[in-house]
């Protein structure tokens, strides 16, 4: 199949998932065309069957903001027509589902018909999508997609309830590539960060408000009093300077390291003993799954799709949003009980194996086939 993939090229979860699906499909022999405004962060080297088409919006003095949607729609028309794509898969509904719909209509006027699959990732529904300034367009474009997937049951329900979407939604979970995310021996690296055998706690995110990364620091303040430990804050985003100030206020700058955006997250996870995800909402929690694949237990909140990934009392613990005492107390018990910790590490890996890319990728391939068949039958019926 020749498949177009539209996504955000950044370090965010949706871009990562989109890129990994594309690369996996290319390995399976499909021809993949990424259509994005920059090279996706995870598209690091040349891959056979993979093509990149960059969208470059034009600058004109009249525009306060260059109309990216118009440039993307035009690029989609061009790529779909000239590369003869069979299907277009857009990740993150805003604005991709609406732009895909526009491109599809333009192409239909030229006798070219292509089905659109939209994958919902989370904030495109839960935060941005339900905002009144976006909702009608988001709902319409999801309902007009030929196939819709969501990364968790939670997100499927939320899309129905909060946006009133009536289109069928298939849940296809996010996944993990065990070639990359696995327990690695990085003892020399661990020694550099924790020279006296301190425990290492990790948090990865884009430091947006929804991640509540300050709760990681406040919980760490409590953990540190009981267990000699270090905290790794991986990633970057709008809340970072506030977080750094908080570390200064509590006097733990030497114990908390801000590492910025990292390509090889797995190397940092390899030296960690615990992962914390205190988000106020999370449609899936890919960062937690990546930690679990590296055999790290997770202390998280119990919101959104997280309970579909982290199992309370087995692979980690879940707490109410903002319950810093509970997060700290679960972390302390895990870090100070080696037998329990070892059992949880084992359970984390077992659970993560259920999300192996080799199990999930065929679900996308089967779904594409299903959507294509339905699309062809519908077009045939319309033509007769
Ligand atoms: O977490 C973010 O803010 C980034 C966002 C994205 O779309 O890039 O992540 C969402 O999609 C990920 C991949 O499907 C999910 O694992 C995250 O849970 C989800 N984030 C939220 O729902 C807050």
Boltz pocket constraint, residues with backbone or C-beta under 6 A from the ligand:
constraints:
  - pocket:
      binder: B
      contacts: [[A, 11], [A, 12], [A, 13], [A, 14], [A, 15], [A, 17], [A, 92], [A, 120], [A, 121], [A, 122], [A, 123], [A, 126], [A, 151], [A, 174], [A, 206], [A, 208], [A, 210], [A, 281], [A, 282], [A, 283], [A, 284], [A, 285], [A, 286], [A, 287]]
      max_distance: 6.0
